[in-house]
Amino acid sequence: MKFVGDPVSSLPNDTLLFLNSLECPFAQRTCIALLEKRILFHKIEIDLRNTEGQYAPELKPSWFLQLNPNGKVPVLAYREGGDLHRVYESNICNEFLEDYRAEPPLLPPHPAVRARARMIIQQFTEKFVPDFYKLLLRQDPEGRKEGADALREQLRWLEGCFDSDGPFFMGEQFSLVDISVLPFMLRLPVLSHYRAFALPEDCPKLARWWQHAKGRPSIRTASESGNSALDYDEYLIWVYERYADASAKSTSAADFKDR
Ligand SMILES: N[C@@H](CCC(=O)N[C@@H](CS)C(=O)NCC(=O)O)C(=O)O
């Protein structure tokens, strides 16, 4: 669909707009949820970098900041009557999609099990994600060792989060927990490339989960290389080069630098 002028002022009623960036693991969470829900959406790729490949906040268009004053992807937006609804923060976007379209459900029906799913997502986002960035951003050997140890501990914690029957975190049902975790598992080759980091051998459930989850059509569709000359892993390795040498000027680099 083509928009006249900026995409916000010309957004038709009931068209769900999704602001994505192919390199972003948080936006990838929302992309996977949209695809799993089979929701029709209009996607706009936000280029976060300038021609030198550096993050360039000054390039963000005003309509983007109007939708998310934090200037981050993912963003979902739609018009309903006279109202413009805006949703940002990946986990909240995904919860919104669960409310927006009931089928197929991406959370279990039982209130206590839903709460457990949300607790896993929250701990993963608050602990695993900063440790992932810490391992890449820290340049001193001590900091890298700390980062690697912390990440291994988080992976072992994740291993213990599986419902005993698997294969997904919530058992047979693919859920928002899998979706929250998957983008960071897709980035393990980046850690392997820059930091010789691998999934610990005492995480067999995670290894089996990965085999089940990675072939899902939603994951394959949401794992598009932003450079036609590079396959997806190579593209991600390129994306994280500026994190690995600590020269990235992105909001994520700033968010996680001193954590
Ligand atoms: N907590 C946010 C994080 C989103 C985020 O950091 N997105 C990055 C891309 S991975 C972004 O848009 N950065 C903008 C910039 O670096 O200028 C979420 O879960 O949605």
The ligand as an SDF file (V2000), in Angstrom:
LIG
                    3D

 20 19  0  0  0  0  0  0  0  0999 V2000
   12.7880   -1.9560   24.9370 N   0  0  0  0  0  0  0  0  0  0  0  0
   12.5180   -1.7400   23.5420 C   0  0  0  0  0  0  0  0  0  0  0  0
   13.8470   -1.7590   22.7960 C   0  0  0  0  0  0  0  0  0  0  0  0
   13.6920   -1.3880   21.3150 C   0  0  0  0  0  0  0  0  0  0  0  0
   15.0230   -0.9570   20.7040 C   0  0  0  0  0  0  0  0  0  0  0  0
   16.0230   -0.7530   21.3970 O   0  0  0  0  0  0  0  0  0  0  0  0
   15.0340   -0.8170   19.3560 N   0  0  0  0  0  0  0  0  0  0  0  0
   16.2340   -0.3220   18.7150 C   0  0  0  0  0  0  0  0  0  0  0  0
   16.6590   -1.1680   17.5290 C   0  0  0  0  0  0  0  0  0  0  0  0
   17.1500   -2.7770   18.0410 S   0  0  0  0  0  0  0  0  0  0  0  0
   15.9590    1.0520   18.1320 C   0  0  0  0  0  0  0  0  0  0  0  0
   14.9150    1.3130   17.5770 O   0  0  0  0  0  0  0  0  0  0  0  0
   16.9460    1.9270   18.2370 N   0  0  0  0  0  0  0  0  0  0  0  0
   16.8830    3.2420   17.6880 C   0  0  0  0  0  0  0  0  0  0  0  0
   18.2500    3.8640   17.6230 C   0  0  0  0  0  0  0  0  0  0  0  0
   19.2380    3.2000   17.8970 O   0  0  0  0  0  0  0  0  0  0  0  0
   18.3310    5.0410   17.2880 O   0  0  0  0  0  0  0  0  0  0  0  0
   11.5680   -2.8200   23.0140 C   0  0  0  0  0  0  0  0  0  0  0  0
   11.4990   -3.9050   23.6120 O   0  0  0  0  0  0  0  0  0  0  0  0
   10.8440   -2.5590   22.0320 O   0  0  0  0  0  0  0  0  0  0  0  0
  1  2  1  0
  2  3  1  0
  2 18  1  0
  3  4  1  0
  4  5  1  0
  5  6  2  0
  5  7  1  0
  7  8  1  0
  8  9  1  0
  8 11  1  0
  9 10  1  0
 11 12  2  0
 11 13  1  0
 13 14  1  0
 14 15  1  0
 15 16  2  0
 15 17  1  0
 18 19  2  0
 18 20  1  0
M  END
$$$$
